[in-house]
């Protein structure tokens, strides 16, 4: 029983510390969050397109080598 109480007290202390740390966080405003979302989406599209172009190019090269 004492071991269970100690574990519970440690868990409560952990969540108190988490709450304290979250109060220190500088959260971005709505505009900044939207801007970062667009930057990430654009980056995903650009990297995806680059991988697609490389894949098509290597596939074409491999078809020429195999024939």
Backbone as ProteinMPNN parsed JSONL, in Angstrom:
{"seq_chain_A": "XXXXXXXXXXXXXXXXXXXXXXXXXXXXXXXXXXXXXXXXXXXXXXXXXXXXXXXXXXXXXXXXXXX", "coords_chain_A": {"N_chain_A": [[0.82, -1.2, 0.0], [1.933, 1.227, 0.765], [3.812, 1.516, -1.204], [2.222, 1.897, -3.445], [1.007, 4.342, -2.771], [3.265, 5.984, -2.753], [4.003, 5.873, -5.457], [1.748, 7.086, -6.576], [1.936, 9.658, -5.454], [4.311, 10.506, -6.627], [3.498, 10.595, -9.291], [1.542, 12.613, -9.194], [3.166, 14.778, -8.482], [4.774, 14.894, -10.764], [2.882, 15.713, -12.726], [2.246, 18.216, -11.696], [4.675, 19.541, -12.076], [4.808, 19.425, -14.865], [2.634, 21.07, -15.536], [3.591, 23.497, -14.513], [5.811, 23.9, -16.19], [4.544, 24.15, -18.674], [3.319, 26.583, -18.379], [5.416, 28.29, -18.75], [5.908, 28.256, -21.42], [6.141, 29.896, -24.545], [3.579, 30.483, -26.413], [2.67, 30.402, -29.859], [0.845, 32.908, -31.738], [-2.384, 32.951, -33.433], [-2.078, 33.773, -36.119], [0.688, 33.308, -36.628], [0.79, 30.543, -36.275], [-0.843, 29.716, -38.41], [0.721, 30.637, -40.541], [3.067, 29.087, -40.246], [1.933, 26.611, -40.727], [1.262, 26.786, -43.449], [3.865, 27.014, -44.492], [4.957, 24.508, -43.841], [3.212, 22.839, -45.304], [3.742, 23.696, -47.939], [6.436, 22.996, -48.113], [6.253, 20.214, -47.939], [4.904, 19.664, -50.334], [6.806, 20.566, -52.227], [9.069, 18.91, -51.679], [7.876, 16.428, -52.115], [7.251, 16.644, -54.855], [9.841, 16.833, -55.898], [10.891, 14.314, -55.216], [9.159, 12.758, -56.747], [9.877, 13.564, -59.374], [12.549, 12.674, -59.474], [12.092, 9.935, -59.139], [10.605, 9.304, -61.46], [12.519, 9.938, -63.387], [14.632, 8.116, -62.753], [13.248, 5.727, -63.123], [12.709, 5.824, -65.874], [15.333, 5.787, -66.85], [16.144, 3.273, -65.924], [14.408, 1.631, -67.392], [15.467, 2.056, -69.947], [17.989, 0.911, -69.66], [17.366, -1.749, -69.13], [16.104, -2.569, -71.503]], "CA_chain_A": [[0.0, 0.0, 0.0], [2.835, 2.383, 0.838], [4.452, 1.625, -2.515], [1.207, 2.471, -4.324], [0.858, 5.748, -2.389], [4.479, 6.67, -3.21], [3.892, 5.994, -6.91], [0.716, 8.084, -6.847], [2.492, 10.973, -5.109], [5.294, 10.856, -7.672], [2.748, 10.937, -10.496], [0.945, 13.926, -8.945], [4.265, 15.752, -8.555], [5.157, 14.993, -12.174], [1.91, 16.535, -13.436], [2.41, 19.592, -11.214], [5.84, 20.093, -12.766], [4.428, 19.602, -16.271], [1.793, 22.263, -15.587], [4.469, 24.648, -14.318], [6.622, 24.103, -17.391], [3.676, 24.617, -19.756], [3.065, 28.012, -18.165], [6.592, 29.024, -19.212], [6.0, 28.163, -22.876], [5.674, 31.044, -25.318], [2.743, 29.891, -27.452], [2.499, 31.304, -31.011], [-0.522, 33.373, -31.949], [-3.119, 32.275, -34.508], [-1.467, 34.139, -37.408], [1.967, 32.608, -36.747], [0.493, 29.123, -36.46], [-1.307, 29.562, -39.786], [1.869, 30.834, -41.429], [3.913, 27.897, -40.149], [1.211, 25.52, -41.375], [1.467, 26.938, -44.894], [5.273, 26.723, -44.795], [5.127, 23.058, -43.79], [2.475, 22.259, -46.437], [4.489, 24.0, -49.16], [7.653, 22.187, -48.087], [5.863, 18.836, -48.245], [4.614, 19.614, -51.765], [8.064, 20.714, -52.977], [9.871, 17.695, -51.508], [7.148, 15.356, -52.801], [7.443, 16.823, -56.297], [11.238, 16.5, -56.204], [11.016, 12.85, -55.158], [8.439, 12.225, -57.906], [10.699, 13.806, -60.571], [13.689, 11.758, -59.399], [11.566, 8.589, -59.357], [10.272, 9.168, -62.886], [13.783, 9.934, -64.124], [15.331, 6.851, -62.535], [12.452, 4.663, -63.754], [12.962, 5.901, -67.314], [16.707, 5.332, -67.06], [16.174, 1.828, -65.702], [13.765, 0.995, -68.558], [16.415, 2.104, -71.072], [19.064, -0.034, -69.376], [16.837, -3.101, -69.227], [15.812, -2.888, -72.905]], "C_chain_A": [[0.863, 1.263, 0.0], [3.512, 2.616, -0.515], [3.495, 2.272, -3.523], [1.032, 3.962, -4.041], [2.064, 6.557, -2.875], [4.435, 6.887, -4.72], [2.878, 7.068, -7.282], [1.238, 9.489, -6.567], [3.517, 11.433, -6.137], [4.584, 11.277, -8.95], [2.107, 12.323, -10.356], [2.012, 15.012, -9.053], [4.718, 15.963, -9.999], [4.2, 15.915, -12.92], [1.921, 17.987, -12.945], [3.582, 20.264, -11.923], [5.548, 20.332, -14.241], [3.609, 20.88, -16.424], [2.636, 23.529, -15.427], [5.312, 24.945, -15.545], [5.773, 24.625, -18.552], [3.327, 26.092, -19.602], [4.227, 28.863, -18.66], [6.686, 29.086, -20.738], [5.453, 29.431, -23.512], [4.892, 30.486, -26.517], [2.596, 30.875, -28.611], [1.031, 31.742, -31.131], [-1.13, 32.675, -33.173], [-2.489, 32.542, -35.881], [-0.163, 33.367, -37.638], [1.75, 31.115, -36.982], [0.027, 28.848, -37.881], [-0.168, 29.685, -40.783], [2.777, 29.606, -41.426], [3.253, 26.695, -40.818], [1.392, 25.583, -42.883], [2.906, 26.625, -45.304], [5.505, 25.215, -44.812], [4.434, 22.402, -44.975], [3.228, 22.493, -47.749], [5.769, 23.165, -49.23], [7.357, 20.731, -48.451], [5.593, 18.691, -49.737], [5.901, 19.68, -52.588], [8.91, 19.447, -52.873], [9.192, 16.516, -52.2], [7.322, 15.432, -54.304], [8.872, 16.454, -56.701], [11.447, 14.987, -56.194], [10.325, 12.212, -56.354], [9.274, 12.389, -59.185], [11.889, 12.855, -60.591], [13.236, 10.331, -59.677], [11.251, 8.348, -60.822], [11.555, 9.097, -63.707], [14.535, 8.623, -63.966], [14.572, 5.677, -63.158], [12.683, 4.643, -65.259], [14.367, 5.396, -67.64], [16.809, 3.825, -66.915], [15.503, 1.09, -66.86], [14.699, 0.979, -69.762], [17.531, 1.082, -70.875], [18.581, -1.466, -69.564], [16.567, -3.493, -70.672], [17.076, -3.089, -73.634]], "O_chain_A": [[0.554, 2.24, -0.682], [3.753, 3.755, -0.917], [3.906, 3.09, -4.346], [0.921, 4.759, -4.972], [1.908, 7.681, -3.352], [4.789, 7.961, -5.206], [3.113, 7.865, -8.19], [1.006, 10.407, -7.353], [3.58, 12.616, -6.475], [5.018, 12.214, -9.621], [2.131, 13.114, -11.298], [1.773, 16.057, -9.659], [5.011, 17.088, -10.404], [4.636, 16.796, -13.66], [1.628, 18.896, -13.722], [3.488, 21.425, -12.324], [5.991, 21.331, -14.808], [3.855, 21.678, -17.328], [2.416, 24.517, -16.128], [5.507, 26.106, -15.903], [6.238, 25.458, -19.33], [3.067, 26.774, -20.593], [4.04, 30.042, -18.961], [7.455, 29.877, -21.283], [4.436, 29.972, -23.078], [5.485, 30.07, -27.512], [2.415, 32.07, -28.376], [0.115, 31.047, -30.69], [-0.457, 31.903, -33.856], [-2.383, 31.634, -36.705], [0.059, 32.834, -38.725], [2.444, 30.5, -37.791], [0.444, 27.866, -38.494], [-0.096, 28.931, -41.753], [3.205, 29.142, -42.483], [3.935, 25.856, -41.407], [1.645, 24.564, -43.527], [3.133, 26.03, -46.358], [6.179, 24.702, -45.706], [5.0, 21.501, -45.594], [3.336, 21.586, -48.574], [6.137, 22.683, -50.302], [8.119, 20.098, -49.181], [6.005, 17.703, -50.346], [6.062, 18.924, -53.546], [9.416, 18.963, -53.885], [9.87, 15.689, -52.809], [7.518, 14.41, -54.963], [9.079, 15.828, -57.74], [12.113, 14.447, -57.078], [10.83, 11.242, -56.919], [9.366, 11.459, -59.987], [12.201, 12.286, -61.637], [13.926, 9.592, -60.379], [11.595, 7.299, -61.367], [11.662, 8.282, -64.622], [15.027, 8.072, -64.951], [15.188, 4.738, -63.662], [12.835, 3.577, -65.853], [14.554, 4.657, -68.606], [17.491, 3.17, -67.703], [15.978, 0.031, -67.269], [14.725, 0.005, -70.515], [17.968, 0.455, -71.84], [19.308, -2.303, -70.1], [16.781, -4.649, -71.038], [17.059, -3.368, -74.833]]}, "name": "protein", "num_of_chains": 1, "seq": "XXXXXXXXXXXXXXXXXXXXXXXXXXXXXXXXXXXXXXXXXXXXXXXXXXXXXXXXXXXXXXXXXXX"}
